[in-house]
């Protein structure tokens, strides 16, 4: 099969497309013929040698999500049959024509949705739902604040917050504000050069019950000022850096929770638990239209380097899909 392989780390030029052996599914695994994958910030970090695949797989194939068709099933698989349309997350290996995944990590693709759209769902919607609802405690009537509102996680977060009956504010660059509002964001704050913190305090004086932050850096101290008493800050990324001075006294005074989280490195049992609960509670909302993937653009596998360059430029709003 064709796959993107990393032999070294660096810029987009290290992404090599090669013929490699097909994966062999284990007894509890499903072999998926991949129709499409999608980019995530973690892919760029892995390419630069800053976020290694925890599986230590060889050859090293990036890619954290996929959608496709079941090509074969292991001897103990009961949930899927050959020909089923599926999507899911993985610790790596999705930049390829085939991938083997545990059967309980797969989700059914809604019947009316093309596979090339479904590939934009798993990583960001599972991340956003897990961070906002499962770990951040967001419920109906509460306020969420999400940074990078036009990112993949941001666009998913807006929709999930509205679906559970919460109110949501986002930060983003001015050119992406319209998209965030169109998805249902109640408040949109310019991240730069405006002072979003002052605007947020004026709009929501009691603070935000749940803050989802993919940026880190200078936003960390602002989050502590913006979070509500006994609120939660869920740190899912550090695009702006991770080494900053923090006012721990403010964290204590607000009795707030500051949670660090990733999906990739979790044990398979935890990934399965999150996936199955998402399947029961959130997946039906894609069928009735309350949730939908937001796609900025599409590239082919042969254009993977250009896709990485686009994401690095921060020009995209929504997901970048790679058709296989």
JOTA-V370586 format. One record per run of one state. SS is the DSSP state (~ for helix, > for strand, _ for the rest). FROM is the first residue (numbers start at 0). TO is the last residue. If there is no record, write none. Layout:
ss: <SS,SS>
from: <FROM,FROM>
to: <TO,TO>
This chain:
ss: <_,>,_,~,>,_,>,_,~,_,>,_,>,_,>,_,>,_,>,~,>,_,~,_,~,_,>,_,~,_,>,_,~,_,>,_,~,_,>,_,~,>,_,~,_,>,_,~,_,~,_,>,~,_,>,_>
from: <0,1,6,11,14,19,28,38,40,47,59,60,64,73,84,89,95,96,97,102,105,108,114,118,121,135,142,146,151,163,166,172,173,183,186,190,195,203,207,213,218,226,235,247,253,256,260,267,281,283,287,294,300,312,318,323>
to: <0,5,10,13,18,27,37,39,46,58,59,63,72,83,88,94,95,96,101,104,107,113,117,120,134,141,145,150,162,165,171,172,182,185,189,194,202,206,212,217,225,234,246,252,255,259,266,280,282,286,293,299,311,317,322,323>
